[in-house]
Amino acid sequence: MSVRFLAIAALLAASCTPAAADTPLPEGVTAEQFLAQCQDKDGWSDPAPPIRLFGNVYDVGTCGIVSLLVVGNAGHVLLDGATSEAAPLIAANIQRLGFKLGDVKWIVTSHEHFDHVGGVSELQRLTGAKLAARAEQRHALETGVVDQADPQAGMHDPFAKVRVDKIMTDGETLSLGDLSLTLHATPGHAPGSTTWSWRSCEAANCHSVVFADSISAVSSDSYRFSDHPDYVAAFRASLDKIAALDCDILITPHPAASTLYERLAGDAPLVLPGACSNYADFGRERIEARLQSEQNR
């Protein structure tokens, strides 16, 4: 995905409780080590080492797909499971950090495409974690087949079926001990697209963090967004919602979309108020360009 906006590549999801502050957490690899391993690699299943991004948040995914482990005092939350090939890599990264797989209590997702949920079934088996999702994601997650209403229907291979344990709605919060993550329904890239937000602290340094879903208007060759005005209206509303979020720090499922590696390299600021607004502006430009291109066909 092209990048013009300034977004954030590091995540913040640390607890601000005294107990968490008093408990040292593993560091993972350094940014230099992470970048060296992922240099010139962006494959969805390319192995990456685990890296502590900030506080109690780690990227345990691959070079091309972000998978976040948010560590809490009553268990951990995993955001996205990447591909089926990546599942054992994610599990190994969690263990490499010194955490127990059984302490992952919840898995949540950004959207129901195989590059982000293909590994969830195996990760459920390995961790015993429950899966929380929007109702709009449920059919695809439980069948392994993208819904026909999805602009990308027919483009992706099926993925392993998963068990949905909890249906969440827009604005609902997933709470686990000292962790509190809020779900925001942001359909567009996929019908079940979901954005997550939380407040994160490291000592007295606190920021609002947003894990915003993909906003690219990608589709099969036969799909025309202009033939689905209600879907386009929902897409635009999602971009407005993302723009309005309290957002100091932005991260996205595809690292390039929020210039993750540039930020890990120190080439851009870690904290950027307005990052979500910039991200939404980019999405608006893309969907309007797509609609114009369809009129020109």
C-alpha positions in Angstrom: 0.0 0.0 0.0 1.2 3.5 -0.8 2.0 5.7 2.1 1.7 9.5 2.3 0.4 10.1 5.7 2.5 10.2 8.8 1.4 7.3 11.0 3.0 5.5 13.9 4.8 2.2 13.8 5.0 1.4 17.4 2.2 0.4 19.6 1.4 1.4 23.1 -0.8 -0.7 25.2 0.9 -0.8 28.6 -0.9 -0.9 31.9 -0.6 2.0 34.2 -1.2 0.0 37.4 1.5 -0.1 40.1 1.7 -3.9 39.8 2.4 -3.7 36.1 4.9 -0.9 36.6 6.8 -2.9 39.2 7.0 -6.0 37.0 9.8 -6.0 34.5 8.8 -7.2 31.0 11.0 -8.9 28.5 12.4 -6.6 25.8 12.5 -8.8 22.7 15.0 -8.0 20.0 16.3 -4.5 19.4 14.9 -2.4 16.6 18.2 -2.8 14.7 17.9 -6.6 15.0 14.3 -6.6 13.9 15.0 -4.4 10.9 18.0 -6.5 9.9 16.0 -9.7 9.8 13.2 -8.1 7.8 15.4 -6.1 5.5 13.9 -6.4 2.0 11.3 -8.8 3.2 7.6 -8.1 3.4 6.1 -11.5 2.8 3.0 -12.3 4.9 4.7 -15.4 6.3 8.3 -14.2 6.4 9.6 -14.9 9.9 10.3 -11.9 12.1 11.6 -11.9 15.7 9.4 -10.6 18.5 9.9 -6.9 19.4 8.7 -4.9 22.3 7.1 -1.8 20.9 6.2 0.0 24.0 5.2 -0.9 27.6 3.4 -4.2 27.5 2.8 -4.4 23.7 4.8 -6.6 21.4 4.8 -7.3 17.7 4.9 -11.1 17.4 3.9 -11.3 13.8 5.9 -11.6 10.5 7.8 -9.2 8.4 4.7 -8.4 6.3 1.8 -8.7 8.8 1.5 -7.2 12.3 0.3 -9.5 15.1 0.2 -7.8 18.5 0.5 -9.3 21.9 -0.9 -7.1 24.6 0.3 -8.4 28.0 -1.9 -7.9 31.1 -2.0 -9.0 34.7 -4.9 -11.4 34.2 -3.8 -12.8 30.8 -3.0 -11.5 27.4 -4.8 -10.4 24.2 -3.6 -11.3 20.7 -4.6 -9.0 17.8 -4.6 -10.9 14.5 -3.1 -14.2 13.6 -1.6 -13.6 10.2 -1.4 -16.6 7.8 -1.7 -20.3 8.6 2.0 -20.7 7.9 2.7 -17.9 10.4 0.8 -19.4 13.3 3.7 -21.5 14.6 6.0 -18.5 14.2 3.7 -16.3 16.2 3.4 -19.0 18.9 7.2 -19.4 19.0 7.7 -15.6 19.3 5.3 -15.5 22.3 7.3 -18.3 24.0 10.6 -16.7 23.0 9.6 -13.7 25.0 9.0 -15.9 28.0 5.2 -15.8 28.0 3.1 -19.0 28.3 0.8 -19.7 25.4 -1.9 -20.6 27.8 -1.9 -17.1 29.2 -3.3 -15.7 25.9 -6.9 -15.5 26.9 -8.5 -13.6 24.0 -7.8 -13.3 20.2 -9.4 -10.4 18.3 -9.0 -9.5 14.6 -8.9 -6.6 12.2 -10.8 -8.2 9.3 -11.7 -11.6 7.9 -9.1 -12.1 5.2 -6.7 -15.1 5.3 -3.6 -12.9 5.6 -4.8 -11.7 9.0 -7.0 -14.6 10.3 -5.5 -17.7 8.5 -3.5 -18.5 11.6 -6.2 -18.0 14.2 -7.5 -21.5 14.2 -4.1 -23.0 15.0 -3.4 -20.3 17.6 -6.7 -21.0 19.2 -5.7 -24.6 19.5 -2.2 -23.8 20.8 -3.4 -21.2 23.4 -6.9 -22.2 24.3 -7.9 -18.6 23.8 -11.4 -17.4 23.1 -12.1 -15.4 20.0 -14.2 -12.1 20.0 -15.5 -10.7 16.8 -18.2 -8.6 15.2 -21.3 -10.3 13.9 -20.3 -9.2 10.4 -17.1 -11.3 10.7 -18.7 -14.4 12.1 -19.8 -16.2 8.9 -16.4 -15.9 7.2 -14.5 -16.8 10.4 -16.6 -19.9 11.1 -16.7 -21.2 7.5 -13.3 -20.1 6.4 -14.7 -18.5 3.2 -15.0 -14.8 2.6 -18.6 -13.6 2.4 -20.0 -12.8 -1.1 -20.7 -9.2 0.1 -17.0 -8.7 0.5 -15.4 -6.7 -2.4 -12.6 -9.3 -2.4 -14.9 -12.3 -2.5 -13.3 -15.0 -4.7 -9.8 -13.5 -4.5 -8.5 -15.5 -1.6 -8.0 -19.1 -0.7 -10.2 -20.5 2.1 -8.7 -20.6 5.6 -9.1 -22.9 8.6 -12.5 -22.4 10.3 -12.4 -20.8 13.8 -14.7 -20.8 16.7 -16.2 -17.4 17.6 -16.9 -17.3 21.3 -18.1 -13.7 21.8 -19.9 -11.3 19.5 -19.0 -7.7 20.2 -20.7 -4.5 18.9 -19.5 -1.0 18.0 -18.1 0.8 21.0 -18.0 -2.2 23.2 -14.9 -2.8 25.4 -13.1 -6.1 25.9 -11.8 -6.1 29.4 -9.3 -8.5 30.9 -7.7 -7.5 34.2 -5.9 -4.3 33.7 -6.4 -4.4 29.9 -9.3 -2.5 28.2 -9.6 -2.5 24.4 -12.5 -0.8 22.6 -14.0 -2.1 19.3 -14.9 0.3 16.5 -16.8 -1.0 13.6 -15.1 0.3 10.4 -16.5 -1.6 7.4 -15.0 -0.8 4.0 -11.9 -2.8 3.2 -14.1 -5.8 4.3 -17.6 -6.0 5.7 -16.3 -7.0 9.2 -13.4 -4.5 9.3 -12.7 -3.6 12.9 -10.5 -0.9 14.5 -9.3 -1.2 18.1 -8.3 1.6 20.5 -6.9 1.8 24.1 -5.0 4.0 26.5 -1.5 3.0 27.0 1.1 4.1 29.6 4.7 3.5 30.3 5.3 4.9 33.7 3.8 8.4 33.6 3.9 8.6 29.8 0.4 7.9 28.4 -1.0 8.0 25.0 -4.1 7.0 23.0 -3.4 4.1 20.7 -5.3 3.0 17.7 -4.9 -0.2 15.8 -6.8 0.9 12.7 -7.9 -1.6 10.1 -6.9 -1.5 6.4 -8.8 1.2 4.4 -7.7 0.4 0.8 -10.5 0.0 -1.7 -9.2 -3.3 -3.1 -11.6 -5.7 -4.9 -12.0 -8.5 -7.5 -12.1 -7.4 -11.1 -15.8 -7.9 -11.3 -16.7 -5.8 -8.3 -17.7 -2.1 -8.7 -17.9 0.0 -5.6 -20.2 2.4 -7.5 -22.8 -0.4 -7.8 -23.0 -0.6 -4.0 -23.9 2.9 -2.8 -24.8 1.7 0.7 -21.5 0.0 1.1 -19.6 3.1 -0.1 -21.6 5.2 2.4 -20.6 2.8 5.2 -17.0 3.0 4.0 -17.0 6.8 4.1 -18.5 6.8 7.5 -15.8 4.4 8.7 -13.1 6.9 7.5 -14.9 9.7 9.4 -15.0 7.5 12.5 -11.3 6.7 12.3 -10.4 10.4 11.8 -12.4 11.4 14.9 -10.7 8.9 17.2 -8.5 10.1 20.0 -5.3 9.0 18.4 -1.7 9.8 19.4 -0.3 6.6 18.0 -1.5 4.7 14.9 -0.6 1.1 13.8 -2.1 -0.9 11.0 -2.3 -4.6 10.1 0.1 -4.1 7.2 3.2 -2.4 8.6 3.8 -0.3 5.5 0.5 1.4 5.8 1.6 3.1 9.0 5.3 3.3 8.1 6.2 0.9 10.9 9.7 0.2 9.8 10.6 3.8 9.3 9.5 4.5 12.8 11.4 1.6 14.2 14.4 3.0 12.4 13.9 6.3 14.1 13.2 8.1 10.8 9.8 9.5 12.0 8.4 10.4 15.4 6.9 7.7 17.6 4.0 9.9 18.8 2.0 11.8 16.2 -1.3 13.4 17.2 -3.5 13.6 14.1 -2.1 10.3 12.6 -5.6 8.8 12.4 -6.9 11.9 10.6 -4.1 11.7 8.1 -4.7 8.0 7.6 -8.4 8.6 7.0 -7.7 11.4 4.5 -5.5 9.0 2.5 -8.4 6.4 2.5 -10.8 9.1 1.3 -8.6 9.9 -1.6 -8.3 6.2 -2.5 -12.0 5.4 -2.5 -12.9 8.6 -4.4 -10.2 7.8 -7.0 -11.5 4.3 -7.3 -15.1 5.5 -7.8 -13.9 8.0 -10.5 -11.9 5.2 -12.3 -15.1 3.1 -12.4 -17.0 5.9 -14.1 -14.2 6.2 -16.7 -14.3 2.5 -17.7 
